[in-house]
């Protein structure tokens, strides 16, 4: 009876260690669904050179601002939620991109208007032509660079491209992935690049003013949950092995 109790106790311990190792691994560092007063800028977001509206729970460029549609606009999260967190993270957002072109982008490692990484879906091609692109902005001039570009085709429904963009910066590897709409949407395209010029910063959204672009459900999560699932497996195995050893010794 005592042997069975010890075995049950150690088995429970193994399960607890596994749960503890994986608990909160996917908990967001920051998230927002952009609820608020129509016409306002969401809390802890700033706009550079333009107004972004919170309209119908969608974060979008304000109509008619600026007058030059060729300008690229950036809005950055300035809150404290990312302070002290790992520099390795993933920022994702669902989006709507009008069928008349333009692009939808996510910024990472933003420290100022001249220093950040950008992952974007470019819909300015003809017809069904799109591209995924990763850029580095590092002070201007030759320090800025397009790190990766890949073209692809996609048939959007009703002239509106609705999907989810995910941009990860992890130990110098930058990965941009495009999914169908929804948290479980299928992966459509993914690209990667490597760069270590920037070492951390906040997140943001970037788009072209002349086009119908909106964002929703922006989420930032750690790109390297600690401990990782492999660690949980090791802990579970160790505890179960200890249970077997105790069981054998007791029988002996």
N, C-alpha and C positions, 0 to 999 in steps of 0.2 A: 504493500500500500504506500509506504514512504517513497519507494522508488518511483511509482507512478505519479505521486505528487510532485517529486523533484522534476520529473520529465515534463509534466504539464506546466510547471512554473517556468522552466527554461524555454519551453516552446513559446509560452506567452511573452517571455522576455525577448525572444528573437523577433516575434511579430511586432512588438513595441518598438524595438530598435529600427526595424525597417520602416515603420510608419513615421518615426521621429526623423529619420534620415531624409524622407521624401516630403514631409509636411511642409506646406507653404512654399514649395519649390516654384510653383507657378503663380504665387500671389503677386499682384502688380505692385511695382514701386510707385506708380502713378496712373490714374485713369480718369477720363472725363467723357461724358456724352454730350457736352456742350449745351446743357439746358440753361435757360436764363431768359432775360428780357430781350425780345427782338430789337435789333439795332445796337446792342451792347457788345463790348469786347469781353469775353469770358474772364473770370477771375484768374489772376496770375499769368495772363497772356499779354504780350505787347505786340504792337503792330509797327512795322517800319515803313514809313512813307505812305501808308494807306490805311483804310478802315476795313476791318473784317467784321461781318455781322454774325450774330447768333440768331438765326431765323429758323423757326420750326425745328429746333434741336439739331440744326445743321450749321456747321461753321463754314462760312463762305465769304468770298470777296464781295465787298459792298458794290452794288451796281453803279457804274459810272465813275468809279474811283480806282486809279487815277484816270485822267483823260487819255493818256497814252497807253494803249493796250499792249504795247510791246514790253512794258516794264514787268520785271519779276518781283513778286511780293513775298515777304517773309514775316511770319508771326511766330514768336518764340515763347515757350513756357519759362517763367521766371520764378516759380514758387520754390519752396524748400523741400519738396518731396524727394528730389533726387540728390540732395546734399548728403554727402557721406556714403552714398551707395557705390557699388562696384562700377568701374568705368566700362565694364562690359555689359551691354544691354541691348534689348530689342525694342524698337518703337514701331507700333502698327496702328493703322487706321482704316476704317472703311471709307469709301469715297464715291462720288458721282462725278463723271467727267463728260461734259457735253460733246456731242458728236462733231462739232465744228472745229475741233483741234484743241491745242493747249496742252498743258501737262499738270500732273498732280505729283507733288514731291514731299518727302519727309527729311527733315534735317536732324543730324546727330552730332554730338561733340561740339555743340555751338558754344563759343565763348564770347564772340562779338560778331558784327556784321561781315567781317572779313575772314573769319576762321570757323569752319564747320565742314562736315561731310554732308553730301546731298545724294539721296537715292530717289529717282523719279521715273514715272511712267510718262513717256512722251507720246502724245496722240496727234502730233502735227503732221504726220505723214499722210499720203493720199489714201482715200478709201479705208481699207481695213489695216493699213500699215501702222504699227506701233514700235516703240523701242523701250527697253529698260536701260537706264543709264546711272552710273555712279560717278560723282564728282568730288574733288577736294578743293576747298577754298582755304588758302593758307597765306593771306596777306596781299594777294594780287600778283599780276604779271606772271612770270615763269613759275612761280610757286603754286599757282592754281593749275589744276589738271583734270582732264576727263580720264578716269581710271578704268572704266569699262563701258562698253555699249554693245548691245545685241538687239537686232531687229526680229520682229515676229509679226504674224497676222492674227487677227481676231475679229469675229463677227459680233459686234455689239448689238443689243436689242433696242429697237426704237431710237437709234441715234445716241443713246446714253450708255456710257460704259460705267457699270456699277461693279465694284469689286473691293478687295482689301489689299493694301500694300504693307509690306513688312520689311523693316530695315534693321539689320543686326551689325553691330561693331563689337568684335570679340577677339582680343589679343592680336590686333593688327589685320584681321580678316574682316572684310566688309561684304555682307551678303544682302542682296535685294531680291525679294520674292513677291510675286503677284499671284493672288488667289481669287477665285470666284467669290462673290459676295457671301457673307455669313462667316461665323467663327469656324465652321467645319467645311468651308468652301474648298474645292479642289485646287491644287497647285497648277497654275497655268504656265509660269515661266520663272526661272531663278538665275541670277548671275552673281559672281563673286569677284573681288579684287583684294589686293593686299596693300596696306599703307600704314605707316607708324608715325606720320608727321604730327598728328594731333593726339592728345592723350586724355581727353575727357571733356565733358560739358553737357549742356542741356539739349532739349529736343524742340522741334518746331515743325511748322507746315509751310510749304513754299509753292506758289502757283503763279500763273500768268493772268493779269487783271482782265484781259479782254474776253476770257472764256468762262463758261459756266462750270465752276469747280466748287465742290463742297466736301467737307469732312465730317465724320461722326465716329464715335466710339474709339477715341485715341487711347492707347494703352502702352505703358512702358513696363517691361519685365526684365529681370536679370537674365543675361545670356548664359551665365554659368551658375546654376543653382548649387548651393553648398549645403549638405553634401550632395553629390550627384547620385543618380540611380545605381551606378556601379558600386558606389560606397555602401549603399543600402544592402545590396546583394552580398557584399563581403561581410557586413555585420550580421546579416541573417545566417549566412553559412557558418560563421564563427560560433554564434550562439547555439545553432543546431549541433555543430560538432561537439561543443562542450556538453550538450545534453546527452549525446551518444556516449562520450567518455564516462560521464557520471553514471549512466545506466549500466555500462559494462563493469565498472569498478564495484558498483553495488551488488551486481549479480555474482561477481567473483568473491 
